[in-house]
Amino acid sequence: MTEKKVALKMVIDGKERDVSFEELALSNNLAQEALVRLLIQKKIIEPKQLLEMMETVKKERYRTPDDM
């Protein structure tokens, strides 16, 4: 079994707890999904807008030196 690397240490009710990178990533994904669902449910954004913005961010983030 491989040892999980510690991403951060938390203190809850006086007890120290290690949080792995996997747990941190899962927590971030859950929070992001909940936020997106609320924004869509409250009709603040449309699913199509989200997909379009994701594509925009992807193009900005993963551009090659030739694109600059």
Secondary structure in CASP SS format (residue, H / E / C, confidence):
PFRMAT SS
TARGET T0000
AUTHOR 0000-0000-0000
METHOD secondary structure of the structure
MODEL  1
M C 1.00
T C 1.00
E C 1.00
K C 1.00
K C 1.00
V E 1.00
A E 1.00
L E 1.00
K E 1.00
M E 1.00
V E 1.00
I E 1.00
D C 1.00
G C 1.00
K E 1.00
E E 1.00
R E 1.00
D E 1.00
V E 1.00
S E 1.00
F H 1.00
E H 1.00
E H 1.00
L H 1.00
A H 1.00
L H 1.00
S H 1.00
N H 1.00
N H 1.00
L H 1.00
A H 1.00
Q H 1.00
E H 1.00
A H 1.00
L H 1.00
V H 1.00
R H 1.00
L H 1.00
L H 1.00
I H 1.00
Q H 1.00
K C 1.00
K C 1.00
I C 1.00
I C 1.00
E C 1.00
P H 1.00
K H 1.00
Q H 1.00
L H 1.00
L H 1.00
E H 1.00
M H 1.00
M H 1.00
E H 1.00
T H 1.00
V H 1.00
K H 1.00
K H 1.00
E H 1.00
R H 1.00
Y C 1.00
R C 1.00
T C 1.00
P H 1.00
D H 1.00
D H 1.00
M C 1.00
END
